[in-house]
Amino acid sequence: MAASFAPTAAHLRLGAFAGTWEGEERVAASAWTKEGTATARLTAECLFGGFFVEQRYVQTRDGDTSFESRNILGFDGADQAYKLYQFDSLGFAPASPASGEWAEDRLVLTKVSPRGAQRTLFQFENEDCYRMGVTFSPAGSDTWQEVVSGVYRRVASASSNLS
């Protein structure tokens, strides 16, 4: 008989991201892009009964797609931490996921790579609005620089497809 597994409340909390979201962003100048504003569209759905959430992100600047990513969010019961695996149009393969915790309405995830450390903050204002900010600290530095920040509003509820 096969074992039966069910997502925990920690897994299911990630369902807050499910649905379609749109937002306005502020983009900081970096080695990869110029400073300015952008719009973003995110679609996310729960996978495998709620164990994971897949998020598809498309950023548009000046009418063209400027950045895309596919994010997989999950909860690791072994270390009691949330995980974010991100694959993006810059082509950097993640050696490991960003890891962090959810405290009240904020999910903070940090990833370290040979390039430096990246911190991603999601803060929910309510079930239909959240803020996201990404900061970066180059390798060998203890200074955090803003990369992108935005406010996203739900424009459609989640699909019922729980894979």
C-alpha positions as CSV (number, residue, x, y, z in Angstrom):
1,M,0.0,0.0,0.0
2,A,1.4,3.4,-1.0
3,A,2.0,6.0,1.7
4,S,-0.4,8.9,1.8
5,F,1.2,12.4,2.1
6,A,-0.7,15.6,2.7
7,P,0.6,19.1,2.7
8,T,0.8,20.8,6.1
9,A,-0.5,24.2,7.0
10,A,2.9,25.6,6.3
11,H,2.7,24.3,2.7
12,L,-0.8,25.5,2.2
13,R,0.1,29.0,3.3
14,L,1.9,29.5,0.0
15,G,-1.5,29.3,-1.7
16,A,-1.7,33.0,-0.9
17,F,0.3,33.5,-4.1
18,A,-2.2,31.6,-6.3
19,G,-3.9,33.6,-9.0
20,T,-3.1,36.3,-11.5
21,W,-1.5,39.5,-10.2
22,E,-0.4,42.8,-11.9
23,G,1.8,45.5,-10.5
24,E,3.9,48.6,-11.0
25,E,7.6,48.2,-10.2
26,R,10.6,50.4,-9.6
27,V,13.8,49.0,-11.0
28,A,17.2,50.1,-9.8
29,A,20.2,50.5,-12.1
30,S,22.4,47.4,-12.0
31,A,24.9,45.5,-14.1
32,W,22.0,43.9,-15.9
33,T,19.6,46.8,-16.5
34,K,19.0,50.6,-16.3
35,E,17.0,52.4,-13.7
36,G,13.3,53.0,-14.4
37,T,9.8,51.7,-14.0
38,A,8.2,48.5,-15.2
39,T,4.9,46.6,-15.1
40,A,4.7,43.0,-14.1
41,R,2.2,40.2,-14.5
42,L,2.5,37.1,-12.3
43,T,0.4,34.0,-12.6
44,A,0.7,31.3,-9.9
45,E,-0.9,28.0,-9.2
46,C,-0.7,25.4,-6.5
47,L,1.0,22.1,-7.6
48,F,0.7,18.5,-6.3
49,G,-2.3,19.2,-4.0
50,G,-0.7,22.3,-2.4
51,F,2.9,21.2,-1.7
52,F,4.3,23.8,-4.0
53,V,3.4,26.9,-5.9
54,E,4.6,27.7,-9.4
55,Q,4.8,31.4,-10.2
56,R,5.4,32.7,-13.7
57,Y,6.7,36.3,-13.8
58,V,6.9,38.6,-16.8
59,Q,8.3,42.2,-16.5
60,T,7.6,44.7,-19.2
61,R,9.5,47.9,-19.8
62,D,8.9,50.3,-22.7
63,G,6.4,47.9,-24.3
64,D,8.9,44.9,-24.4
65,T,9.4,42.0,-22.1
66,S,12.5,42.9,-20.1
67,F,12.8,40.0,-17.6
68,E,11.0,36.7,-17.0
69,S,11.3,34.1,-14.3
70,R,9.7,30.8,-13.2
71,N,9.7,30.4,-9.5
72,I,8.9,27.4,-7.4
73,L,8.0,28.0,-3.8
74,G,7.7,25.3,-1.2
75,F,8.2,24.4,2.4
76,D,10.9,22.1,3.6
77,G,9.8,20.2,6.7
78,A,13.3,18.9,7.3
79,D,14.6,22.4,8.2
80,Q,11.3,24.1,8.7
81,A,12.1,26.7,6.1
82,Y,10.4,28.1,3.0
83,K,12.3,27.6,-0.3
84,L,12.3,29.6,-3.5
85,Y,13.9,28.1,-6.6
86,Q,14.1,30.8,-9.4
87,F,15.0,30.2,-13.0
88,D,15.2,33.4,-15.1
89,S,15.9,35.0,-18.4
90,L,19.4,36.0,-17.2
91,G,20.3,32.4,-17.3
92,F,21.9,31.9,-13.9
93,A,21.2,28.4,-12.7
94,P,20.5,28.3,-8.9
95,A,23.0,26.2,-7.1
96,S,20.6,26.2,-4.2
97,P,17.3,27.8,-3.3
98,A,16.6,30.9,-1.4
99,S,15.6,30.0,2.1
100,G,13.7,31.7,4.8
101,E,10.7,32.1,7.0
102,W,7.2,33.5,7.1
103,A,6.5,35.8,10.1
104,E,3.1,37.3,10.3
105,D,2.4,38.8,6.9
106,R,6.0,38.7,5.6
107,L,7.9,36.0,3.8
108,V,11.7,36.7,3.7
109,L,14.0,34.5,1.6
110,T,17.8,34.8,1.2
111,K,20.0,33.1,-1.3
112,V,23.8,33.1,-1.4
113,S,25.8,32.5,-4.6
114,P,29.3,33.3,-5.8
115,R,28.0,36.7,-7.0
116,G,26.7,37.6,-3.6
117,A,23.5,37.4,-1.5
118,Q,20.0,38.1,-2.7
119,R,17.1,38.8,-0.3
120,T,13.5,38.6,-1.5
121,L,10.7,40.0,0.7
122,F,7.0,39.4,0.1
123,Q,4.6,41.4,2.4
124,F,0.9,40.8,2.1
125,E,-1.3,43.8,2.8
126,N,-4.4,41.7,2.4
127,E,-5.4,38.6,0.3
128,D,-5.6,40.7,-2.9
129,C,-2.4,42.9,-2.5
130,Y,1.2,42.3,-1.7
131,R,4.5,44.1,-1.9
132,M,7.7,42.5,-3.2
133,G,11.2,43.8,-2.9
134,V,14.5,42.3,-4.0
135,T,17.9,43.5,-2.6
136,F,21.4,42.3,-3.5
137,S,24.7,42.4,-1.6
138,P,27.7,41.8,-3.9
139,A,30.2,39.1,-2.8
140,G,32.6,40.6,-0.2
141,S,30.2,43.5,0.7
142,D,27.9,44.0,3.6
143,T,25.9,46.7,1.8
144,W,22.4,45.8,0.4
145,Q,21.3,47.5,-2.8
146,E,17.7,47.6,-4.1
147,V,17.1,45.6,-7.3
148,V,13.4,45.9,-7.8
149,S,10.3,46.7,-5.7
150,G,6.6,46.6,-6.6
151,V,3.0,46.4,-5.4
152,Y,0.9,43.7,-7.0
153,R,-2.9,43.4,-7.0
154,R,-4.8,40.2,-7.7
155,V,-6.7,40.5,-11.0
156,A,-8.0,36.9,-11.1
157,S,-8.4,34.0,-8.7
158,A,-6.4,30.9,-8.9
159,S,-7.1,28.0,-11.3
160,S,-8.6,25.0,-9.7
161,N,-5.8,22.8,-11.1
162,L,-4.0,21.4,-8.1
163,S,-1.9,19.0,-10.2
